[in-house]
Amino acid sequence: MNGVKTAILLGALSAILVLGGGAIAGENGLYIGLGLAVVMNFFSYFFSDKIALATYSAQPVSPTENPQIYARVGPIVQNLASRMGLPMPKLWLIPDESPNAFATGRNPSHASVAFTYGILEIMDDRELEGVIAHELGHVLHRDILISSVAATIAAAITMLARMSFFFGDRRDEQGGRGTGLLMLIVAPIAAMLIQMAISRTREFSADSAAAKYTGTPGGLISALGKLEGWSKRIPMDASPATAHMFIIKPFTGDAIFKLFSTHPSTEDRIARLQAAR
């Protein structure tokens, strides 16, 4: 059922692209939107992980690159990956003081886990294990491809909506400007609502996986509490298209993040973990 739900939601994202193209340029726009949807799905399947990592200037972490960080994080990741029956993912460091982490990649064999510098500073090893187990839970459930595809298509919808406003002014007298303004307002909101539906339930599932494979929810509970406080103190300059990928929603000055959160509340997540003890 989760797979069917995801397919429907991604289909809805693609439909917004197609209908948006039609709103801008009529029948030709429908074909343009359809072509864009196909291209974006294909492109995001193979390259969305590279785009996400490049967006945050992520640096590789290995025995030869950032070896001190690898010495701390590598054994934890290897141990958890072995318990979950997963290949060892690639590890990355994001040079940002705001504490956070995300997983990306099209499948477990091409997975990456990225950490900010800030999260490594504030977490002890038990808490860090909880965070890593959560991210590997996304890999195990194959959430990372769905999240990446959703992010890429949602970004394309936002771009199309902005284009529609400018192109609408140049169309004939049949309300092109009004259609463009409507697209500018409605399309990004619809895209974010669909992202929310995809993302929220998957956060709970990844939390449960972390509790299962670490043997206790205590580490993740403590980590989520720290992340909630510290991410408010040190906001992150995150893109709306990739905000749902992080373990906790990035706090920024952008009101759209607060209005359309892609994450369940941290309080609800902690309460569920405590109830599972």
HELIX and SHEET records of a PDB file:
HELIX    1   1 ASN A    2  THR A   55  1                                  54    
HELIX    2   2 PRO A   67  MET A   84  1                                  18    
HELIX    3   3 PRO A  108  HIS A  110  5                                   3    
HELIX    4   4 TYR A  117  ILE A  122  1                                   6    
HELIX    5   5 ASP A  125  LEU A  140  1                                  16    
HELIX    6   6 ASP A  143  GLY A  168  1                                  26    
HELIX    7   7 GLY A  176  THR A  214  1                                  39    
HELIX    8   8 GLY A  218  ARG A  233  1                                  16    
HELIX    9   9 ALA A  243  MET A  245  5                                   3    
HELIX   10  10 ALA A  255  LEU A  259  1                                   5    
HELIX   11  11 THR A  266  ALA A  275  1                                  10    
SHEET    1   A 4 GLN A  59  VAL A  61  0                                        
SHEET    2   A 4 LYS A  90  ILE A  94 -1                                        
SHEET    3   A 4 SER A 112  THR A 116  1                                        
SHEET    4   A 4 ALA A 101  THR A 104 -1                                        
END                                                                             
